Structure formats: C-alpha cells, structure tokens
Amino acid sequence: MKLQWSETAKNDLISIRNFIAKDDTTAAKKWIDLLRAKARNIVHQPFAGRKVPELSRDDIREVIERNYRIVYQIHPGRISILTVFESHRLFPVQKIYLP
C-alpha cells in the first residue's frame, strides 16, 4: 500500500515544525520525524485507526501521536494523509476537500 501526503498535511507539518523550532530546532525535527513515522505505520493496518468522530466515515480515520491527530483517508492501494493538527481541536472540515 502506498502512502501519500496531501498539500494540506505537508503544510501542517511545516507549521508544526516552525512553531516548535521557535523554542528548540532539535525538538522540532524530532516531532516531525515522530509524526512521519506514525503515518508510515498506518499502511500496515489502515483500519486500526479510529473513525474521525466529527465525520463518522469508514474511509476517514485517525491515529493519535501524543497531542496530534493524524487524519487519513483509505483508498484502494493507498493511504492519503489529509491533515495533522493538535488533538484538542476539532477536525478542520473547511480546509479539507472530501469527495
């Protein structure tokens, strides 16, 4: 199964990295590496993540890594990372295109 990152998700990682890097560039790199590793593991068991509560769709799921939600969509043969954001926030429906 192939893993792809949406432009939104890529930009989310950049924003997260930039925010953390204001205080600690080493920590910022470690966080981004951790989030990417968690996303790579999704391809092995895509249905292990829970349904996104705000959507309740079988094909859109999420995994939590510490205080971040990694939201992804399951397609035949691939996983699309849709967005990555802090877990205390609601799913940002307005910034994600969902067919």
ZIMOTA-V731110 format. One record per residue. N is the residue number from 0. BURIAL is I if it has 16 or more other ideal C-beta (glycine too) atoms within 10 Angstrom, else O. Layout:
# ZIMOTA-V731110
N	BURIAL
N	BURIAL
This chain:
# ZIMOTA-V731110
0	O
1	O
2	I
3	O
4	I
5	I
6	O
7	I
8	I
9	O
10	O
11	I
12	I
13	O
14	O
15	I
16	I
17	O
18	O
19	I
20	O
21	O
22	O
23	O
24	O
25	O
26	O
27	I
28	O
29	O
30	I
31	I
32	O
33	O
34	I
35	I
36	O
37	I
38	I
39	O
40	O
41	I
42	O
43	O
44	O
45	I
46	O
47	O
48	I
49	O
50	O
51	I
52	O
53	O
54	I
55	O
56	O
57	O
58	O
59	I
60	I
61	I
62	I
63	O
64	I
65	O
66	O
67	I
68	I
69	I
70	I
71	I
72	I
73	I
74	O
75	O
76	O
77	O
78	I
79	I
80	I
81	I
82	I
83	I
84	I
85	O
86	O
87	O
88	O
89	O
90	I
91	O
92	O
93	O
94	O
95	I
96	O
97	O
98	O
